[in-house]
């Protein structure tokens, strides 16, 4: 209220005095007409005209100061150009003068309106681009179709993050640098805002795979690859669909939604890298044109369950050094299990003395470090295994493992291992050596030392061999397990 009186105090005083003169015209008009010789009717018209003109000045100042440079600026959050406020005030004042000439002095204002309209037209033509840009800026700041920080696309030509919105221009930060776009260009442009309602972005990758790989296997491999992609922040669960049947193979579409549009290139790179890695682990290749002859080394395949899982065993780190005969026999003794996403494979502390090999998909392990002070999360993908000490040393399962995606798991239990040792006694020392080597690598993971410590590995080998002999002595039985 104080600011209002300070801004409009003088005009309000003048308006109040003129109002008193009009109300008490008998006290002022008569004596003034007698002194000046001006007719009382003319004096009344002059007084009313002065009152209305003062009221027009008050209205023009209110529109310019409190509407344009007040309410409009608060709504938009930025300063309105002075030209907009001045033109608004002049327009209100001009309308007031027209009303005074028409209703008070009974004049034909057609010529005045025509002259004013012509003047405004000429002024508008001269300032057309500036006015259009300014009014577009007003609309952009009031309606806010985008805000600083949003990612927008303008006419499929410019894509970038909004850095600044002014009354004349919009500044975009694009991969090639900052681009300044005049508001006059945005007045009839097609604008896509990727930040509304959020910054998520849906990405699609198409992969064509041979017909000899089952659809179920491909689904698990691709789904696990997206989930296991490094540094990819997913906004929702990815999906894998067989889209069409081509001449060379089945086209699968992998769809995933990332949380930040700006991570699109990096996320697609990480997902493609993960897909290729998972396909290599599973022995699956991208379909090649059937009309061409391609000379390449045939990869070991494990994804198609119709093939012998011998190749899976051969690629597992624990069994990779064994002879083919032993790998074939282990493959025959494995038991296949299918786990849906989220189901638990084993619980920590469970007395299930088995080794598990991941055939397809991703499984996740929750366990603590050696002193129990920190929770460790570890992922296993195809050809990786867990549960070594449970099988070979008859210890309880060390951690809870669950399927992070649909997964195919192969289990080697104590009875199967006892049979294997009975048929091939020499495998006890070979597996003890493999376990010792893997254990040493796990304990020194991340260290720069490249040469294994032969003495430490030999000591671990003797420990494992003793535990295996203790568990699987007596003609292949396992008394510790019972």
TIKE-999298 format. One record per residue: residue in three letters; x, y, z of N, C-alpha, C in turn. Coordinates in steps of 0.02 Angstrom, whole numbers, plus 32768, in hexadecimal, padded with zeros to 4 digits. Layout:
<pts>
AlaXYZXYZXYZ
...
</pts>
This chain:
<pts>
Unk802A7FC48000800080008000802C803E8000
Unk8063803D802780908076802A80B080837FE6
Unk80C6804C7FC680E480537F8480B2806D7F51
Unk807380577F57803F806E7F28803580BA7F2F
Unk802F80D27F6D8025811A7F79806381427F63
Unk809E81257F6D80DA81487F5980DE814F7F0D
Unk80C7811C7EE980CB811D7EA0809481467E80
Unk805981447E9D801F81657E7D8003819E7EA7
Unk802881B47EDA800D81E67F097FFB82277EE7
Unk802782427EBD801982827E9D7FDE827F7E6E
Unk7FDC824A7E467FA382437E187F62823A7E3F
Unk7F6482167E767F27820D7E9E7F1082507EBC
Unk7F3F827A7ED27F2C82BC7EEE7F0C82E77EB8
Unk7F2B82E97E7C7F0E830F7E457EC982F57E33
Unk7EC482B27E307E8382947E1F7E4E82A57E54
Unk7E6182A57E937E3282B67EC97E1C82FF7EC4
Unk7E4A832D7EB67E3983747EB07E0A83817E75
Unk7E1B83617E3C7DEF83697E027DAB834B7E0E
Unk7DA783147E337D6682F77E447D3D83267E70
Unk7D5E83487EA07D3B83787ECA7D2183B27EA1
Unk7D4983C97E717D3384007E457CF583EC7E1E
Unk7CF583AD7E057CBB83977DDE7C7D838F7E0A
Unk7C8783767E477C4E836B7E747C3283AF7E8C
Unk7C5F83DC7E9D7C4A841E7EB77C5084537E81
Unk7C3684437E467C3D84717E0E7C1B84B47E1A
Unk7BE684B57E427BC384F47E4F7BEE85257E76
Unk7C1D850B7E9D7C4985377EC57C8385527E9C
Unk7C96852E7E687CD285417E437CC2855A7DFC
Unk7C9585377DDA7C8A85467D937C6D858B7D89
Unk7C3A859D7DB27C1985DE7DA97C4886187DB2
Unk7C6A861F7DEA7C9886577DF37CCF86597DBF
Unk7CE9861C7DAB7D1F861A7D797D0686307D34
Unk7CC8861E7D257CAA86337CE57C9F867F7CE4
Unk7C8A869A7D1E7C7E86E27D227CBF87097D1A
Unk7CF686EF7D377D3687127D347D55870D7CEF
Unk7D5686D07CD37D7886C47C937D4D86D17C56
Unk7D0B86D07C5E7CDE86D97C257CD5869A7BFC
Unk7CEF86617C157CE686217BF37CA586027C09
Unk7C7D85E77BDB7C3E85C97BEF7C4885917C22
Unk7C17858C7C4F7C1B85587C837C1C85127C65
Unk7BF885087C2E7BF784C57C0E7C3D84B17BF6
Unk7C6184E27BD97CA484D27BC17CD384C37BFC
Unk7CCA84E97C337CF484DB7C6E7CE684957C8A
Unk7CA784817C897C96843D7CA07CB784087C74
Unk7CB784147C317CD783E57C037D2283E07C0F
Unk7D40841C7C1A7D88841C7C277D9883F77C68
Unk7D7084037C9B7D7C83E07CDB7D7483957CD4
Unk7D3F837F7CB17D3483377CA77D6C83197C7D
Unk7D82833E7C4A7DB983267C1F7DF9831F7C48
Unk7E0783507C737E42834C7C9D7E3E83117CCD
Unk7E0283057CE87DF982CC7D167E05828A7CF2
Unk7DE882847CB57DF082457C8F7E38823C7C77
Unk7E5982747C657E9E826F7C4F7ECC82597C88
Unk7EBF82757CC37EE682607CFE7EDA82167D0D
Unk7E9B82017D077E8A81BB7D117EAD818E7CDE
Unk7EB281A77C9F7ED581817C6B7F1F817B7C7A
Unk7F3D81B37C927F8381B07CA67F8F817D7CDE
Unk7F60817E7D0E7F65814E7D467F5F81067D2D
Unk7F3080FA7CFF7F2880B67CE47F6480A17CBB
Unk7F8080D17C927FBA80C07C697FF680AF7C94
Unk800180D67CCA803980C77CF6802E80847D1B
Unk7FF080767D2E7FE280367D507FEF7FFA7D22
Unk7FD980017CE37FE47FCA7CB3802F7FC07CA7
Unk80527FF87C9D809A7FF27C8E80C27FDA7CCA
Unk80B47FF57D0580DD7FE67D3F80C87FA77D63
Unk80877F9E7D6F80707F677D9A805B7F297D73
Unk80457F337D3580317EF97D0D806B7EDD7CE5
Unk80877F087CB980BD7EF07C8D80FE7EE57CB4
Unk81167F197CD781557F137CFB814C7EF97D42
Unk81117EE57D5481057ECA7D9780ED7E827D94
Unk80AC7E797D87808E7E367D8680AE7E0A7D51
Unk80B67E267D1480D17DFE7CDD81197DE97CEA
Unk81407E147D0781867E027D16818A7DCF7D4E
Unk815D7DD47D7F815D7DA27DB581487D5E7D9B
Unk81177D5D7D6D81007D1D7D5081367CFD7D25
Unk815A7D277CFF818C7D0C7CD181CF7D007CF2
Unk81DD7D257D28821D7D1D7D4A82567D417D28
Unk82487D6D7CF9827D7D947CD882627DD97CC7
Unk828F7E057CB4827D7E4A7CA8825D7E537C64
Unk82247E797C6382027E887C2482247EC37C04
Unk822F7EC27BC1824E7EFC7BA182277F3C7BAD
Unk824C7F747BB5822C7FB47BC381FD7FC97B8B
Unk820D7FB57B4D81E37FC77B14819C7FAC7B1D
Unk81957F6F7B3781537F517B40812A7F7A7B72
Unk81497F8E7BAA81267FB67BDB81127FFA7BC0
Unk8140801B7B9A8131805D7B7F80F8805A7B4C
Unk80FA80287B2080C480227AEF808180147B10
Unk80817FEC7B4580437FDD7B688026801D7B87
Unk805380457BA8803C80847BC6802280B57B93
Unk804480BD7B5B802F80EB7B267FEC80D57B09
Unk7FE280947B027FA3807B7AE67F69808D7B14
Unk7F7280837B567F3C80947B857F2F80E07B85
Unk7F6381087B837F5B81517B827F3881687B42
Unk7F4B814A7B097F2B815C7ACA7EE1814A7ACB
Unk7ECF81107AE87E8980FE7AED7E63812F7B19
Unk7E8381487B4F7E6381797B7B7E5781BB7B57
Unk7E8781D27B2F7E7E82107B097E46820A7AD7
Unk7E4181D07AB67E0B81C57A867DC781C97AA9
Unk7DC281AB7AE47D8381AC7B097D7181F47B1D
Unk7DA2821B7B327D9682607B457D7D82897B09
Unk7D9E82837AD17D8A82A87A957D4482947A7E
Unk7D3482547A867CF4823D7A6B7CBA824D7A9A
Unk7CC1823D7ADB7C8882427B087C8582857B2C
Unk7CBD82A77B367CBC82E77B5A7CB283227B29
Unk7CDC83237AF57CD9835C7AC77CAF834D7A89
Unk7C9283107A857C6682FE7A4F7C8683077A0A
Unk7CC682F67A057CEA82FC79C67CEB82B979A1
Unk7CEE82BE79607CF6828279377D3F826C7939
Unk7D4C823579577D92821F79617DA881EE792A
Unk7D8081EA78F57D9381BB78C07DD881CC78A4
Unk7DE2820C78977E228221787B7E5B821478AC
Unk7E4D822278ED7E80821679217E9381CD7926
Unk7E5D81A379267E6A815B792A7E90814378EC
Unk7E7A815D78B27E9C814978747EE5815F7875
Unk7EF0819D788C7F3581B578907F5F818C78C1
Unk7F40817F78FC7F638156792E7F6F81107915
Unk7F3C80F478F47F4480B078D97F7A80AD78A4
Unk7F7B80E0787A7FAF80E278467FF480E97865
Unk7FF7811378988038811C78BA804E80DB78DB
Unk801E80B978FD802F8079791C8042804578E8
Unk8020804878AE80308018787980778022785F
Unk80888062785480CB8071783D8100805D7871
Unk80EF806D78B0811C805A78E58122800E78EB
Unk80EA7FEC78E380EB7FA378E681137F8478AE
Unk810C7FA2787181337F897838817E7F947844
Unk818E7FCE785E81D47FDD786B81F27FB078A1
Unk81C97FA078D381E17F78790B81C47F31790B
Unk81B07F1978D0818B7EDA78CD81B37EA078EC
Unk81F07E9778D582197E6078EF82267E677939
Unk82347EA4794F82437EAF799582067EA279C0
Unk81CC7EBB79A9818E7EB179D0817A7E6779D1
Unk81807E457997816D7DFF7994819B7DD579C1
Unk81DB7DE579C082097DC179EC81FA7DCE7A35
Unk81EA7E0E7A4481DB7E207A8A819C7DFD7AA2
Unk81677E007A7A81297DE07A8F812F7D947A91
Unk81577D777A6381647D2F7A6881897D1F7AA8
Unk81B87D4B7ABA81DB7D437AF981AC7D477B34
Unk817A7D747B3081487D787B6581237D367B6C
Unk810D7D1B7B3480E87CDB7B3681147CA27B50
Unk81547CA07B3A81817C6B7B51818D7C707B9B
Unk81927CAC7BB581A07CB57BFD81617CAB7C27
Unk81267CB77C0B80E87CAF7C3180D07C677C2D
Unk80CB7C4B7BF180B27C077BE880E57BD27BFB
Unk81267BE37BF4815E7BB87C0781597B727BE6
Unk81597B6F7BA3815B7B2D7B83819D7B097B90
Unk81D17B2F7BA282107B117BB782327B427BE7
Unk82607B287C0E82847B4F7C4182CE7B437C39
Unk82F87B707C5583407B637C55834F7B1F7C74
Unk83787AF97C5283887AB57C6883647A7F7C42
Unk832D7A917C1F83087A617BF7832E7A527BB6
Unk83247A167B9C83407A037B5B83097A067B27
Unk83127A2F7AF482DE7A397AC182FB7A2D7A7C
Unk82CD7A207A4D82DF7A1C7A0682B47A4F79E1
Unk82D37A7979B882B17AAD799382B27A9D7949
Unk82777A8D792D826F7A8178E5829E7A4B78CA
Unk82AE7A1978F482DB79E378E0831F79FD78C8
Unk83307A3A78DC836E7A5A78C6839E7A6378FF
Unk83867A7B793783B07A86797183987A5C79AB
Unk83C67A3A79CD83B67A147A0983EA7A257A3E
Unk83D27A397A7884017A4B7AAD83DD7A5E7AEC
Unk84047A6F7B1F83E87A837B5F83E07ACF7B62
Unk83A57AE57B7A83977B2C7B7F83C27B4B7BB5
Unk83EC7B7B7BA284177B9D7BD283F77BDE7BEC
Unk83D47C027BBE83B97C437BD1837D7C537BA5
Unk83497C717BC3830E7C877B9F83067CD17BAC
Unk830D7CFB7B7883037D437B7F82C67D577B57
Unk82B87D997B54827F7DB17B2E828C7DB67AE4
Unk82CB7DAB7AD082DC7DAE7A8982F77D6D7A6E
Unk831A7D467A97833B7D0A7A7E83377CD27AB2
Unk83467C967A99834F7C5A7AC383947C3D7AB4
Unk83BB7C307AE783FE7C167ADE83FE7BCB7AED
Unk84147BA27ABC84177B597AC484607B437AC7
Unk846D7B157AF584AF7AF57AF984AB7AB37AD3
Unk84C87AB17A9784C67A767A6C850B7A537A6F
Unk850F7A157A56855179F47A5585867A1B7A2F
Unk85707A467A0085A07A6C79D885AB7AB379F2
Unk85907AC37A2C85987B067A4985557B277A56
Unk85577B667A6C851A7B8B7A7C84FC7BA77A3C
Unk84BA7BA17A3784947BBC79FE84617BED7A19
Unk845F7C2979FC842F7C5C7A0F83F77C5F79DB
Unk83BA7C5079F083817C4E79C383547C8979D2
Unk83467CB479A083187CEC79AB82D27CD479BC
Unk82B07CF879E7826B7CE579F9823C7CE779BE
Unk824B7D11798C82207D14795182217CD1792C
Unk82597CAD7930825D7C6A791282337C387938
Unk82307C41797B820A7C1279A481BF7C1E79A1
Unk81AA7C58798681637C68798681397C36795E
Unk81577C18792981337BE77901815A7BA678F9
Unk81877B99792981B17B5E7925818F7B237949
Unk81A27AE77935818D7AA9795781C37A98798B
Unk81AF7A9979CA81DF7A907A0181CE7A507A26
Unk81FF7A247A2D81F879E67A53822079EE7A94
Unk81FE79E87ACC821F79EE7B0E822A79A97B2B
Unk826979937B2D827979517B478277794F7B93
Unk827479887BB38276798B7BFD8230798A7C1C
Unk81FC79887BF481B979867C0F819779457BF9
Unk817D791D7C26817A792B7C6E81BB791F7C94
Unk81ED78FF7C74822D78F47C96826378EC7C61
Unk82A078DC7C7782DA78D97C4A82E778927C30
Unk82B878647C3B82C378207C2482C2781D7BD8
Unk82E477EC7BBC82E877E37B7482E777997B64
Unk82BA77867B3682B477407B2382E277327AE7
Unk830A76FF7AEE833A76ED7AB9832976A77A9F
Unk833B769A7A60832D76597A41836B76427A1B
Unk837B76037A2483B375E47A00839975A479E0
Unk83A8759B79A083917560797B83CB7531796F
Unk83BF74F1797C83F274BE797283D27484794A
Unk83F4746D791783DD743478EE840773F87900
Unk83E673C3791784087386792F83EE734B7908
Unk841A731978FE840A72DE78D783CD72B978F3
Unk83AD729378C68372726D78DA838372337908
Unk83C2721B790883D271DF792F83D971EE7979
Unk83D2722D798D83D3723F79D4838B724A79EB
Unk837872287A1F8332722C7A36832072737A4B
Unk82E172857A4182C872C87A5482CF72D27A9F
Unk82C1729E7AC682C672A47B0F830E72B47B24
Unk833F72957B03838572A27B14839872E97B02
Unk838473007AC8839473447AB3837573777AE2
Unk8337736A7AF7831673987B26833F739F7B65
Unk835473687B82837A736A7BC083BE738C7BB6
Unk83DF737D7B7E8422739B7B73841D73E67B6A
Unk83EF73FD7B4083E974467B3283CF746B7B70
Unk839F744E7B938385746E7BCF83BB74757C04
Unk83E274407C0C841874437C3D844E74757C28
Unk8459747B7BE7848C74AA7BCF847874F27BDF
Unk843975037BD7842375487BE6842A75567C30
Unk841375277C5A841775307CA2846075357CB9
Unk848B750F7C9A84D1750E7CAF84FD75437C8F
Unk84E1756E7C64850975A27C44852475D27C79
Unk856375E27C748586760B7CA6857176557CA0
Unk856176747CD9855276BB7CDE851576D07CB5
Unk84E776A37CA984A976B47C87847276B87CBB
Unk845476F37CC2841F76FE7CF483DB76F57CD2
Unk83BB76BD7CE2837B76AC7CC3834276CA7CEB
Unk831176E77CC782D677047CE8829F76D07CF3
Unk82A0769B7CCB826E76667CD2828C76257CB8
Unk826775EF7CBF827F75AD7CAB828575AA7C5F
Unk82BE75927C4582C6758C7BFC829B75547BE0
Unk829375537B9F826B751F7B7F828F75067B40
Unk828374C87B3082A074A87AF4826874877ACE
Unk826274977A8D822D747A7A64824A74617A23
Unk823074277A0C823F740F79C982117435799A
Unk822E746079708205748E794981F174727905
Unk8220745178E3820E743778A0823E73FE788E
Unk822B73D8785C825373A07843827073B477FF
Unk82B273C077FE82D473D377C182F07396779F
Unk830E73A27765832C736B773F8368734E7766
Unk838D737A778783CA736477A783C1734E77F0
Unk838A7362780F837F73507855834373757872
Unk833C737278B38305739478D6831F73D778F0
Unk82F8740C78E2830B744F78F982EC745A793D
Unk83167467796E8300747579B3830A74C079C1
Unk82DA74DD79E382DF752479F682E675287A42
Unk831C75477A58832875527A9F8314759A7AAF
Unk82E375A37ADA82CC75E67AED82DC75F27B36
Unk82F9762C7B448309763F7B888302768A7B90
Unk82F176A17BCB82E676E77BD9831A76FF7C0B
Unk834077337BF88374774E7C248358778B7C48
Unk8377779D7C80835D77D27CAA836E78177C90
Unk83A3781D7C6783B9785F7C5083C4785E7C05
Unk83A1788A7BE183A6788C7B9983EE78977B81
Unk841678BE7BA6845978CD7B91848778907B93
Unk8472785A7BB4849B781E7BB8848C77ED7B80
Unk846878037B4B845277D47B18848C77B27AF4
Unk84BD77D87ADC84F477B97AB8851D778B7AE4
Unk852E77A27B20855677797B4E852F773B7B63
Unk84ED77417B6D84C677077B8284C076D47B4A
Unk84B476EB7B0D84B176BC7AD584F476997ACB
Unk852A76BE7AD3856C769F7ACD857676687B01
Unk856376777B40856C76477B76854076097B6C
Unk850276147B5584D475DC7B4A84ED75B07B11
Unk850275CF7ADA851B75A77AA1855975807AB7
Unk858575A07ADC85C1757E7AF585AE75427B21
Unk857C754C7B4D856675167B78854574DE7B51
Unk851D74F07B1E84FD74BD7AF3853274927AD0
Unk856474B37AB48598748D7A9185BD745F7AC1
Unk85CB74787AFE85EF744E7B2E85C574127B42
Unk8585741D7B51855973E67B65855073B47B2B
Unk854C73CD7AEE854673A07AB5858573777AAB
Unk85BF73977AB685FE73707AB18600733A7AE7
Unk85ED734D7B2485ED731C7B5A85BF72E27B4C
Unk858872F17B2A855772BD7B1B8563729A7AD9
Unk859672B17AB385A472927A73857272A27A3E
Unk855072DB7A43851D72EE7A12853A732579E6
Unk852E731E79A4854773507975850D73767955
Unk851C73B2794084EC73D8791784E473B478D5
Unk84A773B078BA849A738C787C84BF73AC7842
Unk84E07382781A8504739A77DF84DA738C77A1
Unk84E373B3776C84BD73A7772E84C773607715
Unk8490733F7707849372F976F384AE72F076AC
Unk84AF7327768584C6732176408512732A763B
Unk853473377673857B73427671859F73097696
Unk85DD72FE7683860872CE76A5863A72F476D0
Unk863772E777108662730C773F869172DA775F
Unk86D372E77759870672BD7778871572D877BD
Unk870272B477F0871072CA78358714728D7862
Unk873672957899873B725F78C986F8725378EB
Unk86E3721678ED86A27206790B86A7720D7956
Unk867B72357973867B724079BB8657720879DF
Unk866A71FE7A1D864871CE7A46860371E97A58
Unk85D071C17A53858C71D77A5E856E71B37A9A
Unk854C71DA7AC4852B71BC7AFE84E471D47B05
Unk84D072097ADF848F72277AEC845671FA7AD7
Unk845F71D47AA1842A71A87A8A842D71687AB3
Unk83F8715A7AD983F971227B0683FA70DF7AE1
Unk83ED70DF7A9F83F170A17A7A843A708B7A70
Unk846970B87A7984B070A77A7284CA708B7AB4
Unk850170687AAF851F70497AEB853B707F7B18
Unk852C707B7B58854670AD7B88859070A17B98
Unk85AD70757B7185F5706B7B78861B70AD7B6F
Unk860470D67B3F862771167B33862071457B6E
Unk85E871427B9085E0716C7BCC861371587C01
Unk861A71187C0C864A71007C3E869171147C2A
Unk86A0710E7BE986E3711C7BD186F571667BD8
Unk86C371937BD686D071DA7BDD86CE71F27C26
Unk86B771C87C5486B771DA7C9B86FF71DC7CB4
Unk871272107CD9875872187CEE877171DD7D17
Unk874571C17D41875B718B7D6C876E714C7D45
Unk8749713E7D0E875471007CE88779710C7CA7
Unk878E714A7C9987AA71597C5787EC71347C4A
Unk881071207C7F885070FE7C76884A70B27C72
Unk880D70977C798804704E7C78880370347C31
Unk880F6FF37C29880C6FD37BE887C46FCF7BD0
Unk87BC6FC87B8F87796FC57B7287516F8C7B8F
Unk87716F547B9D874D6F1B7BB8872D6F2C7BFB
Unk87536F4F7C2587386F627C6686FF6F957C5E
Unk87076FC57C3186D36FF77C2686936FD67C0C
Unk869A6FA57BE0865F6F817BC7863B6F5E7C00
Unk86626F3F7C2D86436F197C6386216F497C95
Unk86406F837CA386216FB47CCF85E06FCD7CB1
Unk85E16FD97C6F85A46FF17C4D856B6FBF7C54
Unk857C6F7F7C5285486F4C7C59852B6F4A7C9F
Unk85536F5E7CD1853D6F5A7D1785196F997D2E
Unk85186FCE7D0684F8700C7D1A84AC70057D19
Unk848C70297D478442702C7D49842C70727D36
Unk83FD70767D0783E770B77CED83AD70D27D17
Unk83B171137D29837B71347D4E836B71767D2B
Unk832B71867D27831571C77D0C82F971F17D45
Unk8313722D7D4C82FD725B7D8182E1729B7D62
Unk82A572AD7D77828872EC7D6182A773267D86
Unk82A273607D6982BE739D7D8682A473A77DCE
Unk82D373B47DFC82C173C27E4182BF73867E6F
Unk82C1734A7E5382BE730E7E7E830473007E9C
Unk830472E37ED7834372D47EFA835D72907EE4
Unk839E728D7ED683BD724E7EC183D772287EFE
Unk83FC724B7F298412722F7F69841172667F9D
Unk840B72527FDD840C72818015844F727C8039
Unk846472B4805684A172B3807E8498728580BA
Unk84C9725A80C684C6722A80FC84A171EA80EB
Unk848471E580B0846071A8809D8491716F8092
Unk8480713580AD84AB70FA80A6849A70D58065
Unk84A870F8802F849E70DC7FEC84E270D97FCC
Unk8500709E7FCC854670967FB8854A708C7F6D
Unk854470C27F48854370BE7EFF856870FA7EE2
Unk858270EE7EA685A071227E7D856E71357E47
Unk856971767E378539718D7E05855D71B37DCE
Unk854C71A37D90856871C57D55853071EA7D33
Unk853B72297D24850972517D01850D72427CB7
Unk84D6722B7C9B84D4721D7C5384BA72587C2C
Unk848672787C45846872B27C24844E72E17C5A
Unk844C73237C4A843073537C788464736F7CA9
Unk844B73917CDB847573B07D0F845B739C7D53
Unk848873897D808475737C7DC5849E73AB7DF1
Unk848473BB7E2B84A373EC7E5884AE73CC7E9C
Unk84E873DB7EB984FB73BD7EF9850173F47F2E
Unk84E373E97F6784E974177FA0851073F47FD7
Unk854874117FEA856F73F380208597742A8043
Unk85B87419807985E27449809D862C74388091
Unk86577469809F869F745C809886B7742F80D1
Unk86F7742380D3871373F1810287067402814B
Unk87077444815C86FB745681A286B2746981AE
Unk86897464817A864174718183862F74BA818A
Unk865C74E88178864F752F8181862D75508146
Unk862B7530810C8611755080D185EB751E80A6
Unk85B375348089858B750B805D85A9750E8017
Unk85B274D47FF985D074D07FB6859B74B57F86
Unk859274D87F4F856474C27F1B858D74AC7EDF
Unk857F74717EC685A674567E8F857774377E5C
Unk858574427E1C855C74277DE6858173EE7DC4
Unk855B73BC7DAE857773847D88855173807D46
Unk8577737A7D0F855873727CCE856C732E7CB2
Unk855973217C74856372DF7C5585AC72C97C5B
Unk85B7728B7C6A85F772677C74861572727CB8
Unk85FB72A07CE1861672AA7D2485F2727C7D55
Unk8614726E7D8C85FA723C7DBB860072567E03
Unk85DA72377E3085DE72487E7785CD72097E9F
Unk85E172087EDF85D471CE7F0A860D719C7F0B
Unk864B71B47EFB868471867EF8869071637F3B
Unk8693718A7F7186A4716C7FB2866B71417FCD
Unk862E71517FB985F671277FCF85FC70E17FB1
Unk861370DC7F728618709C7F51865870777F67
Unk869070997F6686D070777F6F86E570727FB8
Unk86CC709E7FE386E1709F802986A770928059
Unk866C7084803E863170758066862070AD8097
Unk862B70EC80828617712580AA85D2713D8095
Unk85AF715F80C3856E717B80B2857771B2807E
Unk854271C08059854671F58027855872378048
Unk8588725B802C85A27297804B857572D48042
Unk854A72D4800F852473117FFF84E072FE7FE1
Unk84B3732E7FE4847273267FC2847A733B7F7A
Unk846373107F4E8468731D7F06842273197EE8
Unk8410734C7EC283CE734C7EA283D473607E59
Unk83A1734F7E3383A1735E7DEB838E73A77DDF
Unk83BD73CD7DC583AE74137DB5838774197D73
Unk838E73E77D49836673E07D0C835273977D07
Unk832773877CD8831973407CCC835B731D7CBD
Unk836872E67CDE83AA72C77CDA83A5727B7CD3
Unk83D5725E7CAF83DE72177CAA841C72047CD2
Unk841371DA7D06844A71C97D338455717D7D30
Unk8495716A7D3084A771237D3084C971137D72
Unk84B170DC7D9384C770CA7DD684F0708A7DD4
Unk8529708B7DF88552704F7E028552703F7E4C
Unk853270097E60852B6FF77EA685606FC67EBE
Unk855C6FB57EFF858F6F8A7F1E858E6F437F02
Unk85536F297EF785506EE47EDC856E6EE07E97
Unk85616F157E6D857D6F167E2A85C96F1D7E2E
Unk85E26F477E5C862A6F4F7E62864B6F107E7D
Unk86296EEF7EAB86456EB07EC6864B6E7C7E8E
Unk86186E787E63861B6E4B7E2A86556E5C7DFC
Unk865E6E9F7DF086946EB57DC586D86EA27DE2
Unk86E26EAB7E2387216E9A7E42872D6E4F7E41
Unk86F86E297E4786FF6DE07E4687166DC97E01
Unk86FC6DEA7DCC870F6DD87D8887536DF57D74
Unk87626E317D8E87A06E537D7C87C26E6E7DBB
Unk87E66E437DDF88046E597E1F88366E927E17
Unk88576E967DDB888A6ECA7DD1886C6F107DD1
Unk88296F167DCA880A6F587DC8880D6F7B7E0C
Unk88186F557E42881A6F747E8488536FA77E88
Unk888E6F937E7388C76FC17E7688C06FF87E42
Unk88A56FE97E06889D701C7DD2886C70527DE8
Unk8834703D7E068803706D7E1D881C70947E59
Unk884370737E85885F70967EBE888E70CE7EA6
Unk88B570C07E7188E270F37E5588BA712C7E36
Unk8884711C7E12885A71507DF48839717B7E29
Unk8821715B7E5E880271817E95883471AE7EB7
Unk887171967EC288A471BE7EE288B571FB7EB7
Unk88BB71F17E7688CB72297E498893725D7E48
Unk885572477E44881C72767E458818729B7E87
Unk882472767EBE882172967F00885672CC7F06
Unk889372BD7EED88C972EF7EF088B7732D7EC7
Unk889A73227E8B8887735B7E61885073857E82
Unk882173647EA287EB738A7EC4880673B37EFD
Unk883673977F23885273BB7F5C887D73F67F46
Unk889A73F37F0988C574287EF188A5744F7EB8
Unk8864744D7EB5884174717E7F884C74BC7E87
Unk885E74DD7E4F886875257E5088AF753A7E5F
Unk88DA750B7E75891F751D7E838949751B7E44
Unk897F75417E4489A975477E0889D7750B7DFE
Unk89DF74E27E328A0C74A87E2C89F174797DF7
Unk8A1A74697DC68A0374417D8E8A1973F87D93
Unk8A5073E97DB58A6973A57DB88A4E73827DF6
Unk8A2A734A7DEE8A1073267E298A49730D7E55
Unk8A39730A7E958A6972F27EC78A6372A67EC9
Unk8A9672847EAE8A94723B7EA88A90721A7EEC
Unk8AB372347F1D8AB372157F5F8A6E721B7F7F
Unk8A5072577F798A0E72617F9689DA72367F74
Unk89DF72307F3289AF72067F0D89B871BD7F20
Unk89F671A77F288A0271617F3B89E571537F81
Unk89EC71837FAE89D1717B7FF1898471757FED
Unk896571A17FC6891C719D7FBE8907715B7F9D
Unk892F71447F6D891F71057F4B891F70CB7F7C
Unk895070C97FA9895370937FDA89177097800A
Unk890370D4801B88C970DB8048888A70C08026
Unk888070D57FE6884570BD7FC2884770727FB7
Unk888170587FA7888770107F9B88776FE97FDB
Unk888D70038014887D6FE2805388336FE38061
Unk8813701B805387CA701F805F87A46FF28030
Unk87BA6FEE7FF187996FC17FC187A26F797FD6
Unk87DE6F677FEB87EA6F22800187BF6F13803E
Unk87B86F43806B87916F3880A787476F2D8096
Unk872D6F53806686E66F4F805586D66F158027
Unk87046F057FF986F46ED47FC587226E987FC8
Unk87346E828004875B6E45800B872D6E0B8016
Unk87496DCF801387216D94802286F86D7D7FE7
Unk87186D777FAD86F56D5B7F7486C36D8A7F55
Unk86CF6DCA7F5B86A36DF97F39866C6E147F63
Unk86666DFF7FA286326E197FCD86466E5C7FE9
Unk86156E80800886236EC1802686076EC1806C
Unk862F6EA9809D86146EA180E086026EE38101
Unk86266F1A80EF86156F5A810F85CF6F6F80FE
Unk85BB6F6380C085786F7580AA85466F4180C2
Unk855C6F0580C785316ED080DF85126EAB80A7
</pts>
